Amino acid sequence: MDIQFDGFQNSIPAIVIMILLAGALVLSFWTYIHARGVSARSRIILSSLRFLCFLILILVLLNPLFIISEQLTVPARISLILDNSQSTTLVKGDYEGEQRYRQLVNGLLDPDGAVSEIEWDIFGFDADLFEIDPDDDLVSSLTLDGTRTDIDRALTSYLELHDGSEALILFTDGIVTSGRDPSMTATRIPVPVFTIGIGDTSRLNDIAVQSVAHVPAASINSRIPVDVSVRNDGFPDMDIPVQLWEGETLIGEETIRSASMRSVRQLRFTLELEQEGLRAFRIHIPETEGEWTTDNNTYYFNVNVSDDRIRILHLSYAIHPDVRALRRLLEEDKQISLETRTWISGDRYSEGVLPDRADTLDLVILHGFPARQVPQDHARFVARQFADNALFVIAAPGQDLARLSSLLPGRLPVRHQENHAWFEVQPLFSAERADHPVLDFNRPDDLRLPPLRGSIGNVQTTSIANVLMESAYRGTPAGTPLVAVQTTSDYHTAFFNGYNFYRWMLSPREHTRDFWEKLFNNMTKWSAATPDEQLLDLRPLEPSFQIGEPVRFRAYLRNEAFLPEENGVIELSLSDHLEQERRYIMSNDGRGWYSLEMDHLPEGSYRYQGRATRGERVIDEREGEFVIGGVNREFIRTIRNDDLLSFIAGRTGGTFLPHNQADHLPELLAEEIGVVQRTETVSRTIMVHRNPFWFLLILLLLTIEWVIRKYKSI
């Protein structure tokens, strides 16, 4: 051990130190210079003890530093990263699967083996990197059941954790089934990487569903393509049947002809979706004699089929060109399912009776309601029938606007009184509301619109209304809304306070016609949309998961003030097609985020329901669906990627060894980095003020001084 003084660490000026030392010396001797009955020798001893105490305190205050260097014998430190994916267990060629893999790893870690002097940092990886305690049972830690191989993520995580290992040994087959190409990340690793290639490079006779491309969601009564890619290894000039199944029903079959010994063929199925719900399908290739595995012959996928058309009821109480223009616009929109009723007299409509289920409608358009001839009883019935629906109210000649305000109190963004009047008006856009979704389209600067007939005078807006367009009379703003909207917690409401907009549709100017279509299309769809007050965002990370793959959920929760809810509880329940229910509590990750991971769920389709609470209060609820099933991507490509493993080793100064040459690894380690114990010099800094010895010494000196004083009766 070598101790060296490294100086003082303080910011006290030298002059201050000299003054402190001088003051301590003077004070120490002045204390006893006039002591009577005490010999000069005793006064000198007592003064010296007092000064020595002051001197030690001043030295400690100056913070002297000492460096202690010592030589230690330490083992070499190496990181070991082990592939935990299912492809490592495949018995193929001269590779004996899991047995050979564990034999290699256990031989390397054998405490009595050739590299027993190494200190190991052990990790496993599949979709993520995870740490393995060297003292744990390797069989239980390395399960070899991972459904993804993400080498890039493993190396990136290793770089974040790297803290001094001298080399990295990577056991993997190099077959990347998830994440990015790891080549660029490998070039950043600061230590040599020794890649051990497990698996085999031989080709075996196999037919596999290589990929399936489809849309995850579609509308009811639609037709969607399903593109299938089939890989053939070793079966030339052969008819291969490819089947499309839904449950136990075969709904399609195509036959492809393998053109050569190795080939990839594409084909397309067309799905006709006539039922709502999460539809579970599978592509299946019947087993062919001579295939080495059938685990990759089936691919599961699902399509969420929904009736997402906007259901609209258009009630007209006037015979006017505007009615036909609007209905024509709505009928041409494939997103809209339109019902129409035209009032004749009393409670009669030309297309039949009014719908008795208002809750099945997304929007009710009241066009010219109520006409002056509509009986009061029927007008009240219509208002009650659709009071809880989203409304789009459009003016028409002969409309009793004052009665409308009394029939729908609080539902409309405007209120009319009896003595309003109709005039020719031009629309005037509100600059403050230009960003409203209804006006979310480009308007030409030279837009010229034919005049409308608009209601002017004795028209008021509510406190929550947004006026998007005003009426201008003879070029002057009339202070009356032409288009007004409002939003409550349950629905949107829009009001068009004018008529004769059919002239816009008939305009010879294309941008005028385009403006009218976009304006009324936006007003219709905005009115039909439910106001978004979603407090709980809950969903699985994938719409479908492979068999054996963990199912992960993520959620974000806000309170009613739209702030992150950090103290909530999210309960998640799952039910399968057999109505078996499972219940879970999501983990609270902080700042409003929650997560859940579930293992070992069997194949099938599942419906989930999430319920967020805080105490006894329910914050929000969400539900949805997902599917478990699909071709195991670990069995699609089974040829060891020697090129990638050689590149990683070569760019880092390491060596690539296939598994049948891995016995040479100890020799390589000894040659490249040395695996015997080596001597290292370790230095550490000692700060005097952190050692209690000096304070104990001061107490001892003061005690000796006190004893002498008592003995001399001072």
C-alpha positions in Angstrom: 0.0 0.0 0.0 1.3 3.4 -1.0 0.1 6.6 0.7 0.8 10.0 -0.9 -0.2 13.5 0.2 -2.1 15.3 -2.5 -2.4 18.7 -1.0 -5.2 20.8 0.6 -8.6 21.3 -1.0 -10.1 24.6 0.1 -10.6 28.1 -1.0 -9.3 29.9 2.2 -6.7 32.6 1.4 -3.1 32.0 2.7 -3.2 35.2 4.8 -6.3 34.0 6.6 -4.5 30.7 7.4 -1.5 32.6 8.8 -3.7 34.8 11.0 -5.5 31.7 12.3 -2.2 29.9 13.2 -0.8 33.0 14.8 -3.9 33.7 16.8 -4.1 30.1 18.0 -0.4 30.2 19.1 -0.9 33.5 21.0 -4.2 32.5 22.6 -2.7 29.1 23.7 0.3 30.7 25.5 -1.5 33.7 26.8 -4.0 31.5 28.6 -1.2 30.1 31.0 1.4 32.9 31.0 0.0 34.5 34.2 -0.8 31.2 36.0 0.5 31.4 39.6 2.1 28.6 41.4 2.8 26.7 38.2 6.3 26.0 36.9 7.4 27.2 33.5 7.6 23.6 32.3 4.0 22.9 33.2 2.8 26.2 31.5 4.7 25.2 28.3 3.1 21.7 28.4 -0.4 23.0 28.9 0.0 25.8 26.3 1.4 23.2 23.8 -1.6 20.9 24.4 -4.0 23.8 23.8 -2.2 24.9 20.6 -2.0 21.3 19.3 -5.8 21.1 19.6 -6.2 24.4 17.6 -3.7 23.2 15.1 -5.5 20.0 14.4 -8.8 21.8 14.0 -7.2 24.3 11.5 -5.6 21.4 9.5 -9.0 19.6 9.3 -10.6 22.8 8.2 -8.0 23.1 5.4 -9.2 19.6 4.1 -5.9 17.8 3.4 -6.2 14.9 0.8 -4.2 11.7 0.7 -4.2 9.1 -2.1 -3.9 5.5 -1.2 -2.8 3.1 -4.0 -2.9 -0.6 -3.7 -2.6 -3.6 -6.1 -5.5 -6.0 -6.3 -5.9 -9.3 -8.2 -9.1 -9.3 -10.2 -10.6 -11.7 -12.8 -11.4 -10.8 -16.4 -15.0 -9.5 -16.8 -17.0 -10.6 -19.8 -20.7 -10.1 -20.8 -22.7 -13.0 -22.1 -25.9 -12.5 -24.1 -28.1 -15.6 -24.8 -30.8 -15.9 -27.4 -34.1 -16.9 -25.6 -36.3 -17.3 -28.7 -38.0 -20.5 -29.8 -36.0 -20.9 -33.0 -33.0 -21.9 -30.8 -34.7 -25.1 -30.0 -35.2 -26.3 -33.6 -33.5 -29.7 -34.3 -32.1 -29.2 -37.8 -29.1 -30.6 -39.7 -26.2 -31.2 -37.3 -27.7 -28.9 -34.7 -29.4 -30.8 -31.9 -31.6 -27.9 -30.7 -32.0 -27.1 -27.0 -29.8 -30.0 -25.9 -26.8 -28.6 -27.9 -27.5 -25.0 -26.9 -27.6 -25.7 -23.2 -24.5 -27.9 -23.5 -22.5 -25.1 -25.0 -23.6 -22.5 -22.4 -23.2 -24.8 -19.4 -19.7 -25.8 -20.6 -18.7 -22.1 -20.9 -19.9 -21.3 -17.4 -18.5 -24.4 -15.8 -16.6 -23.3 -12.7 -14.1 -26.1 -13.3 -13.8 -25.3 -17.0 -11.1 -23.7 -19.1 -12.4 -20.1 -18.4 -13.3 -20.5 -14.8 -11.4 -17.3 -13.8 -13.9 -15.0 -15.6 -16.5 -12.8 -13.9 -19.7 -13.1 -15.9 -22.4 -10.5 -16.6 -25.2 -12.7 -18.1 -28.2 -11.5 -20.1 -30.9 -13.2 -22.1 -33.0 -11.6 -24.9 -35.9 -12.2 -27.2 -38.1 -9.1 -27.7 -36.2 -7.3 -24.9 -32.9 -7.7 -23.0 -33.2 -9.1 -19.5 -30.6 -9.8 -16.8 -29.8 -13.3 -15.5 -28.2 -13.7 -12.1 -25.1 -16.0 -12.4 -26.1 -17.7 -9.2 -29.6 -18.6 -10.5 -30.6 -21.8 -12.2 -29.9 -21.2 -15.9 -32.6 -23.7 -17.0 -35.3 -21.7 -15.3 -33.9 -18.3 -16.3 -33.4 -19.3 -20.0 -36.8 -20.6 -20.9 -36.3 -20.6 -24.7 -39.9 -19.7 -25.4 -39.5 -16.1 -26.8 -41.7 -15.4 -29.8 -39.5 -12.7 -31.2 -35.8 -12.2 -31.9 -34.8 -8.5 -31.7 -30.9 -8.5 -31.8 -30.8 -4.7 -32.3 -32.8 -4.0 -29.2 -30.6 -6.4 -27.2 -27.4 -4.7 -28.4 -28.8 -1.2 -27.8 -29.8 -2.1 -24.2 -26.4 -3.6 -23.7 -24.7 -0.4 -24.7 -26.8 1.5 -22.1 -25.8 -1.0 -19.4 -22.1 -1.5 -20.4 -19.8 -0.5 -17.6 -16.4 -2.1 -18.0 -16.7 -5.6 -19.5 -13.7 -6.5 -21.7 -15.6 -8.6 -24.3 -19.1 -9.7 -25.3 -20.1 -13.2 -26.2 -23.4 -13.4 -28.2 -25.2 -16.8 -28.6 -27.8 -16.5 -31.4 -28.9 -17.9 -34.8 -28.8 -14.4 -36.2 -32.4 -14.7 -37.6 -34.0 -11.3 -36.9 -37.8 -11.6 -36.6 -38.4 -8.2 -34.9 -36.9 -4.8 -34.8 -34.2 -3.2 -37.0 -31.1 -4.6 -38.6 -28.5 -4.7 -35.8 -25.5 -4.0 -38.1 -25.3 -0.3 -37.3 -25.7 -0.8 -33.6 -23.0 -3.4 -33.6 -20.4 -0.9 -34.9 -20.9 1.2 -31.7 -20.0 -1.6 -29.3 -16.6 -0.7 -27.8 -15.4 -4.2 -27.0 -14.8 -7.3 -29.2 -17.9 -9.4 -29.8 -17.6 -13.1 -30.2 -20.7 -14.4 -32.0 -21.6 -18.1 -31.5 -23.9 -19.3 -34.3 -26.4 -21.8 -33.0 -28.8 -23.4 -35.4 -28.1 -24.7 -38.9 -27.6 -23.3 -42.4 -29.1 -26.3 -44.2 -32.4 -26.1 -46.1 -35.1 -28.6 -45.3 -38.2 -29.4 -47.3 -40.9 -27.0 -46.2 -44.0 -25.1 -47.3 -44.9 -22.1 -45.2 -47.3 -19.2 -45.2 -44.7 -16.4 -45.4 -46.9 -13.4 -44.9 -50.6 -12.2 -45.1 -51.5 -8.6 -45.9 -54.9 -7.4 -45.0 -56.7 -4.4 -43.5 -57.4 -4.7 -39.8 -60.8 -3.0 -39.9 -63.5 -2.6 -42.6 -67.1 -1.6 -43.0 -70.0 -4.0 -43.2 -71.0 -5.1 -46.7 -67.6 -4.3 -48.0 -65.1 -6.4 -49.9 -61.5 -6.5 -48.9 -58.5 -8.2 -50.5 -56.3 -10.6 -48.6 -52.8 -11.1 -50.2 -51.0 -14.3 -49.2 -47.3 -15.1 -49.8 -46.4 -18.8 -49.8 -42.8 -20.0 -49.6 -41.8 -23.3 -51.1 -38.6 -25.1 -50.2 -38.0 -28.4 -51.9 -41.3 -29.2 -53.6 -40.9 -28.5 -57.4 -43.7 -28.8 -60.0 -46.4 -29.4 -57.4 -49.9 -28.1 -56.9 -50.2 -26.6 -53.4 -53.7 -25.9 -52.1 -54.1 -22.7 -50.0 -57.3 -22.4 -47.9 -59.1 -19.5 -46.3 -61.1 -20.5 -43.2 -63.4 -18.8 -40.8 -63.9 -20.9 -37.7 -64.7 -24.4 -39.0 -66.0 -23.1 -42.3 -63.9 -23.2 -45.5 -64.8 -20.0 -47.4 -62.2 -20.1 -50.1 -59.4 -22.2 -51.7 -56.8 -21.4 -54.3 -54.2 -23.7 -55.8 -50.7 -22.5 -56.8 -48.1 -24.3 -58.8 -44.6 -24.4 -57.5 -42.4 -23.5 -60.4 -39.0 -24.6 -59.1 -37.2 -26.2 -56.1 -37.2 -22.8 -54.2 -40.0 -20.3 -54.9 -42.3 -17.7 -53.4 -45.8 -17.4 -54.9 -48.5 -14.8 -54.2 -52.2 -15.1 -54.4 -55.2 -13.1 -53.4 -58.5 -13.9 -51.7 -61.4 -11.5 -51.5 -63.4 -11.3 -48.3 -67.1 -10.3 -48.4 -67.9 -8.9 -45.0 -71.7 -9.1 -44.3 -71.7 -9.4 -40.5 -70.5 -7.1 -37.8 -68.0 -7.9 -35.1 -64.4 -9.2 -34.8 -64.1 -11.8 -37.6 -61.3 -14.4 -37.0 -59.9 -16.0 -40.2 -56.9 -18.2 -40.9 -54.9 -19.1 -44.0 -54.0 -22.8 -44.0 -52.0 -25.1 -46.2 -52.7 -28.8 -45.7 -49.7 -30.8 -44.7 -47.5 -32.1 -47.6 -45.7 -35.4 -47.2 -42.0 -34.7 -46.5 -42.4 -31.3 -44.7 -40.0 -31.0 -41.8 -42.6 -29.0 -39.8 -46.2 -27.9 -40.1 -46.0 -25.2 -37.4 -45.7 -22.5 -40.2 -48.6 -23.8 -42.3 -51.3 -21.7 -40.7 -51.6 -18.0 -40.3 -54.3 -16.4 -38.1 -55.6 -12.9 -38.6 -58.7 -10.9 -37.8 -60.8 -8.1 -39.3 -62.9 -5.8 -37.2 -66.1 -5.4 -39.2 -68.3 -2.5 -38.1 -71.3 -0.6 -39.4 -69.7 2.8 -39.2 -72.0 4.5 -41.6 -73.7 7.6 -40.2 -77.4 7.0 -39.8 -79.3 10.2 -40.7 -83.0 11.0 -40.7 -83.9 13.9 -42.9 -87.3 15.4 -42.0 -88.6 18.0 -44.5 -91.5 20.3 -43.9 -91.3 22.2 -47.1 -91.4 21.4 -50.8 -88.3 23.3 -51.9 -85.2 22.8 -54.2 -83.0 23.0 -51.1 -84.5 19.7 -49.9 -83.7 17.8 -53.1 -80.2 19.3 -53.3 -79.3 18.3 -49.7 -80.8 14.7 -50.1 -78.9 14.2 -53.3 -75.6 15.2 -51.6 -76.2 12.8 -48.7 -77.3 9.9 -50.8 -74.1 10.1 -52.8 -72.0 9.8 -49.7 -71.2 6.1 -49.0 -70.5 6.9 -45.4 -74.1 7.9 -44.8 -77.2 5.8 -44.4 -80.1 8.1 -45.2 -83.7 7.9 -44.3 -86.1 10.6 -45.5 -89.6 11.8 -44.5 -91.5 14.6 -46.2 -94.5 16.0 -44.2 -97.8 16.0 -46.0 -100.4 17.0 -43.4 -101.3 16.2 -39.8 -98.9 13.5 -38.7 -98.6 12.0 -42.2 -95.4 11.7 -44.2 -95.0 10.6 -47.9 -92.4 8.0 -47.1 -94.2 6.4 -44.2 -94.4 6.8 -40.4 -91.6 8.3 -38.3 -89.0 5.9 -36.9 -89.9 4.8 -33.4 -86.3 4.2 -32.4 -84.6 7.6 -32.2 -81.6 6.0 -30.4 -80.6 4.2 -33.6 -80.0 7.5 -35.4 -76.8 9.4 -35.4 -78.3 12.7 -36.6 -81.8 14.2 -37.3 -82.0 17.0 -39.8 -85.0 19.2 -39.3 -85.5 21.0 -42.5 -88.2 23.8 -42.3 -89.5 22.5 -39.0 -92.1 23.4 -38.0 -94.0 24.7 -40.9 -96.8 27.0 -40.0 -99.4 24.4 -41.0 -98.0 21.7 -38.8 -100.4 21.0 -35.9 -99.1 22.0 -32.5 -99.6 18.5 -31.0 -97.6 16.8 -33.8 -94.9 19.5 -33.6 -94.5 18.7 -29.8 -94.4 15.0 -30.6 -91.6 15.4 -33.1 -89.7 17.7 -30.7 -90.0 15.1 -27.8 -89.2 12.2 -30.1 -85.8 13.6 -31.2 -85.0 15.8 -28.2 -82.0 13.5 -27.3 -80.5 13.3 -30.8 -77.9 15.4 -32.4 -79.7 18.0 -34.5 -79.0 19.9 -37.7 -81.7 22.5 -38.2 -82.1 24.2 -41.6 -84.4 27.1 -42.4 -87.1 27.0 -45.2 -89.8 29.3 -46.4 -93.0 28.9 -44.4 -91.1 27.9 -41.3 -92.3 29.1 -37.9 -89.0 29.9 -36.3 -90.4 31.5 -33.2 -92.4 28.3 -32.4 -89.2 26.2 -33.1 -87.4 28.0 -30.3 -90.2 27.2 -27.8 -90.4 23.5 -29.0 -86.7 22.9 -28.4 -85.7 25.2 -25.5 -82.0 25.1 -24.8 -81.2 22.8 -27.7 -80.5 25.4 -30.4 -77.6 27.8 -30.7 -80.1 30.6 -31.8 -83.5 31.9 -30.6 -86.0 33.6 -32.8 -88.8 35.9 -31.9 -92.1 36.5 -33.7 -91.3 39.6 -35.7 -88.2 38.3 -37.5 -88.0 38.9 -41.3 -86.5 37.3 -44.4 -84.1 39.2 -46.7 -81.6 38.5 -49.3 -78.3 38.1 -47.6 -74.7 37.2 -48.3 -72.6 35.0 -46.0 -69.9 36.7 -44.0 -67.2 34.4 -42.5 -66.1 34.8 -38.9 -62.3 35.1 -38.6 -62.4 34.0 -35.0 -63.9 30.7 -35.9 -62.0 29.9 -39.0 -60.3 26.9 -37.3 -63.6 25.2 -36.5 -64.0 21.7 -38.0 -67.0 22.8 -40.0 -64.9 25.3 -41.8 -61.9 23.0 -42.2 -61.4 23.2 -45.9 -59.8 25.7 -48.3 -61.9 28.6 -49.6 -60.8 30.5 -52.7 -60.2 34.2 -52.2 -62.5 35.1 -55.1 -65.4 33.1 -53.8 -68.7 34.5 -55.1 -71.9 33.0 -53.8 -75.4 33.7 -55.0 -77.5 35.4 -52.4 -79.7 33.5 -49.9 -82.8 34.3 -48.0 -81.9 34.8 -44.4 -83.7 35.7 -41.2 -82.7 39.1 -39.9 -83.7 40.9 -36.8 -84.8 39.6 -33.4 -82.4 36.6 -33.5 -80.2 35.9 -30.5 -77.4 33.4 -29.9 -76.9 31.4 -26.7 -74.0 31.8 -24.4 -72.3 28.5 -25.6 -73.0 29.1 -29.4 -70.2 29.6 -31.9 -71.2 31.8 -34.9 -69.3 30.5 -37.9 -70.9 32.7 -40.6 -73.0 35.8 -40.3 -75.5 37.4 -42.6 -74.6 40.5 -44.5 -77.4 42.7 -45.9 -76.5 44.9 -48.9 -72.8 44.5 -48.0 -73.3 45.5 -44.4 -73.1 43.0 -41.5 -76.6 42.4 -40.1 -75.4 41.1 -36.7 -77.4 37.9 -37.3 -75.9 34.4 -37.5 -76.2 32.5 -40.7 -74.4 29.4 -39.5 -74.3 28.8 -35.7 -73.2 25.6 -33.8 -73.0 24.6 -30.2 -71.7 21.6 -28.2 -73.0 20.1 -25.0 -71.7 17.1 -23.1 -73.9 14.7 -25.1 -74.3 16.1 -28.7 -73.6 18.7 -31.3 -76.2 21.0 -32.7 -76.0 23.0 -36.0 -78.3 25.7 -37.3 -78.4 27.1 -40.9 -80.4 30.3 -40.7 -81.2 30.7 -44.4 -82.5 29.0 -47.6 -82.0 29.0 -51.4 -78.6 27.4 -51.0 -79.6 25.1 -54.0 -78.4 28.1 -56.1 -74.8 27.3 -54.9 -75.2 23.8 -56.1 -76.4 25.0 -59.6 -73.7 27.7 -59.9 -71.6 27.5 -63.1 -68.5 28.2 -61.0 -66.8 25.0 -59.9 -65.4 26.5 -56.7 -68.9 27.6 -55.6 -70.3 24.1 -56.1 -67.3 22.7 -54.3 -67.8 25.1 -51.4 -71.4 24.2 -50.9 -70.7 20.4 -50.9 -67.8 20.7 -48.4 -69.7 23.1 -46.1 -72.9 21.0 -45.8 -70.9 17.7 -45.7 -68.8 19.1 -42.8 -71.9 20.4 -41.0 -73.6 17.1 -41.3 -70.7 14.9 -40.1 -69.7 17.3 -37.4 -73.3 17.4 -36.0 -73.5 13.6 -36.1 -70.2 13.1 -34.2 -70.4 12.4 -30.5 -68.4 15.0 -28.4 -65.1 13.4 -27.4 -64.9 13.3 -23.6 -62.7 10.2 -23.5 -61.0 10.0 -20.1 -59.6 6.5 -20.4 -57.5 5.5 -23.4 -57.1 1.7 -23.2 -55.9 -0.7 -25.9 -53.8 -3.7 -26.5 -50.4 -3.0 -28.1 -51.3 -5.2 -31.1 -54.7 -6.1 -32.6 -53.5 -9.7 -32.8 -50.9 -11.7 -30.9 -49.1 -15.0 -31.7 -49.7 -18.1 -29.7 -47.4 -18.1 -26.7 -46.6 -14.3 -27.0 -47.3 -12.1 -24.0 -50.4 -9.9 -24.4 -49.6 -6.4 -23.4 -52.1 -3.5 -22.6 -51.4 0.2 -22.2 -53.7 2.8 -20.8 -53.7 6.5 -20.2 -56.2 7.9 -17.6 -57.4 11.5 -17.0 -59.7 12.9 -14.5 -62.8 15.1 -15.2 -60.5 18.1 -15.3 -58.5 16.4 -18.1 -55.4 16.2 -15.9 -53.4 12.9 -15.6 -55.1 10.7 -12.9 -52.2 9.2 -10.9 -54.3 7.5 -8.2 -56.8 5.5 -10.2 -57.4 1.8 -10.4 -58.0 0.2 -13.8 -59.7 -3.2 -13.7 -59.5 -5.3 -16.9 -61.8 -8.2 -17.6 -61.3 -10.7 -20.5 -63.9 -13.0 -22.0 -63.3 -15.6 -24.7 -65.7 -17.2 -27.1 -66.7 -19.7 -24.4 -67.6 -16.8 -22.1 -64.9 -17.7 -19.7 -63.9 -14.5 -17.8 -60.5 -13.5 -16.4 -59.9 -10.4 -14.3 -56.8 -8.3 -13.9 -55.6 -5.0 -12.2 -53.3 -2.9 -14.4 -50.0 -1.6 -12.9 -49.8 2.1 -12.2 -46.7 3.4 -14.0 -47.2 7.0 -12.8 -48.2 10.3 -14.5 -51.5 8.8 -15.7 -50.0 5.7 -17.4 -51.0 2.1 -16.7 -49.8 -1.2 -18.1 -50.6 -4.9 -18.0 -48.9 -8.0 -19.4 -50.6 -11.4 -19.5 -48.9 -14.7 -20.4 -50.2 -18.1 -21.5 -53.5 -17.1 -23.0 -54.9 -19.8 -25.3 -55.6 -19.3 -29.0 -58.9 -17.5 -29.8 -60.7 -14.2 -30.0 -61.2 -12.1 -26.8 -63.3 -9.2 -25.8 -61.9 -6.9 -23.1 -63.6 -4.4 -20.8 -61.7 -1.8 -18.8 -63.1 0.1 -15.9 -61.3 3.1 -14.3 -62.2 4.1 -10.8 -60.9 6.2 -7.9 -62.4 5.3 -4.6 -66.1 4.7 -5.2 -66.2 7.0 -8.3 -66.2 5.5 -11.8 -64.1 7.7 -14.1 -64.6 6.0 -17.5 -65.0 2.6 -19.2 -63.7 1.2 -22.5 -64.0 -2.1 -24.3 -62.6 -3.7 -27.4 -61.4 -7.0 -29.0 -58.2 -8.8 -30.0 -57.1 -12.2 -31.3 -54.5 -14.7 -30.2 -53.2 -16.9 -33.1 -50.9 -16.8 -36.0 -47.9 -18.4 -37.6 -45.0 -18.4 -35.2 -42.5 -16.1 -36.9 -39.7 -18.0 -35.2 -40.4 -21.0 -37.5 -40.8 -19.0 -40.8 -37.0 -18.6 -41.5 -34.8 -21.2 -40.0 -31.5 -20.7 -41.8 -28.8 -19.4 -39.6 -27.6 -15.9 -40.7 -23.8 -16.4 -40.8 -23.3 -13.2 -42.8 -24.8 -11.1 -40.0 -22.9 -12.9 -37.3 -19.6 -12.6 -39.1 -20.2 -8.9 -39.8 -20.9 -8.1 -36.1 -17.8 -10.0 -35.0 -15.6 -8.6 -37.7 -16.6 -4.9 -37.1 -15.9 -5.2 -33.4 -12.6 -7.1 -33.5 -14.1 -10.4 -32.4 -14.6 -13.7 -34.0 -17.6 -15.7 -35.4 -17.8 -19.4 -34.5 -20.6 -21.8 -35.6 -21.8 -24.0 -32.7 -19.7 -27.0 -33.9 -16.5 -24.9 -33.5 -17.5 -23.2 -30.2 -15.0 -25.5 -28.3 -12.3 -23.1 -29.5 -13.8 -20.1 -27.7 -11.7 -20.4 -24.5 -8.5 -20.4 -26.6 -9.7 -17.3 -28.5 -10.6 -15.5 -25.3 -7.2 -16.3 -23.8 -5.5 -15.1 -27.0 -7.5 -11.9 -27.5 -8.1 -10.5 -24.0 -6.6 -13.0 -21.6 -8.8 -14.9 -19.2 -6.4 -15.4 -16.2 -6.5 -13.2 -13.2 -4.6 -10.0 -13.6 -3.2 -7.4 -11.2 -4.7 -3.9 -11.2 -3.7 -0.8 -9.3 -6.7 0.7 -7.5 -6.4 4.2 -6.1 -8.7 5.9 -3.6 -8.8 9.4 -2.1 -8.9 9.9 1.7 -10.4 13.1 3.1 -9.2 13.8 6.7 -12.4 15.5 7.8 -14.4 12.4 7.1 -12.3 10.3 9.6 -13.4 10.5 13.2 -9.8 9.7 14.4 -8.8 13.4 14.4 -11.8 14.4 16.5 -11.1 11.7 19.0 -7.5 12.9 19.2 -8.6 16.4 20.0 -10.8 15.0 22.8 -7.8 13.1 24.2 -5.6 16.2 24.2 -8.2 18.3 25.9 -8.7 15.5 28.5 -4.9 15.4 29.2 -5.0 19.2 29.6 -7.9 19.0 32.0 -6.2 16.3 34.1 -3.0 18.4 34.5 -5.0 21.5 35.4 -6.8 19.5 38.1 -3.6 18.1 39.4 -2.0 21.5 39.5 -5.2 23.0 41.0 -5.4 25.6 38.3 
